C-alpha cells in the first residue's frame, strides 16, 4: 500500500528513533510489510530498540494519561497547527475499565493528529532517548 512507501520515504528523510502504530487501528495490518520494506531498504539500523512499536489498548490509555498530564504541567505544547486545533476541539474519550482513551469512532472530527502525538509522546518517554525528532 501507499502508506508503506510514504513511511519509507519519511524514515529515510527524518531518521526517527521509532515508528509507532496503534494496535487497534487498521495500520496494524501493514506492520509485517513495513518491517520487511524497512529491512530491504537498510533503514532499521537507525531505529532504536523495537523497529516498530505497536501499542495495545492498555498502553494507549496510559499514553492518554501521560499526554494530559504533560499538557497540564505545561511540558507539552503544540504550535497552533489547524489540524491539531480541530482535533483537540472535536475529540472525545472512550471509557475503559479503569482508564480512558481517545475515541475515533465518536469524535466529531479527524483526531489522527491528536492520537499520533499522544502515542509518539508516550513512546518517547518510555524509550528514554532524550528529545528525538518527532513527526506524525
Order of alpha helices (4+ residues) and beta strands (2+ residues): alpha-beta-alpha-beta-alpha-alpha-beta-beta-alpha
